[in-house]
């Protein structure tokens, strides 16, 4: 029996899309469509004329928090790690890596008006 060559570290000539690594029927696509239907205009106005570094998209943060809840992950630090290591969370975050404090603040402020 012949052995396959070890391909770790191999590069691709053409970059692939993140969605190429996610099955077509994965729940992350449903979560993406669900969050796209929500209205974020009021939240957008809150951050429109503020100084400093731009805030993360509330849509993106909500997508990863919903997916984490679906997977049974409630730790903000673990969610942050998933956005760095798990291809589904990389897709849902748009390759952004929000800090665990940002995710925690989103959860804490979710019920406040």
N, C-alpha and C positions, 0 to 999 in steps of 0.2 A: 504494500500500500504506500502510495506517495504522500508526502506531507505538503500541506498548503504553505505558501510563503507567508511570513508574519508581515502584516501591512500597517502596523502602528506607525503613526506619523506621516502616512502617505498623503500627499496633497492632490487636489483635483485641478484639472486644467480650467474647468468652468465651475464657478461657485454654485452650490445648490441652494434651493430655498429651504427654509426651516420646515415648511409644511410637507416637504418630500419625506420627512422622517416621522410624520404623524399619520396614523390610519385615517382614511376618509370618513369613517363613522365615529370618530372620537367626540366625546362630550364637549371638548374645548371649542368646537365650532358652534355648537348650540349656545354656549356661554357668550361667545363673541357676538352672535346675532341678537341675543337677549339684551346685552348691554348697549348695543347700537340703537335699539328701540327706545331707550330711556332718554329723557330730556335733561341735559346738563347746562342749559343756558344760564340759570340762576347762579350756579357754582362758577361758571366761566366769568360772569360779571364781577364776582368777588375778587378774582385774581388778575383782572385785566390791567389795572393801572398800579400795580404794586412794584416796588423796587426789589432789586436783588436777582438771584438766580431764578429762572423760570420754574414754576411748580410742575410736578408730574401731572400728566393727564389723569383726571379722575376716572375716566373710562378704563384706562389701563390698570389703575390700582384696583378698581372694582372687579375687573376681570380676574386678576390673580387672587384676590381675596375670595371670590366666589368659587374658583377652581380649588383653592386650598380647603375651603369648607367642604366641598364635594369629596375631596380626598381625605378628609378627617384631620387636616393640619390646622392648628389654631395658634401656633407660636409664630409671632412676627419674624423672629430670627430665622426660623426654619423656612418660612415663605421666602425670605430674602435669599437664603441659600438655594432654594429651588429655582429662583430666577437666574441663577448662575450655572446650575448643573442639569436641570431637567429641560428637555427640548420643548415640552408642552408649555412650560412656564416662560421659556425664552420666547416662544411664539406669542403668547398672551401679553407679555410685557413689551413686545416690540424691541427686544434686546436691550431694554433699559434694566438697570439694577437698582431699584429704590432701596433706601436704607430701612432697616427694621423699625426705626423710630417713625418714619413716614407712614409705614403700613399700620403701626400701632395707633398713631394719631388719627388716621382714617377710620379705624374701627371705633375709637373712642368718640369721635365727633359724628359718627353715622346717625345716632339718634337725636342729636341736638339740632335745633333750627336756627 
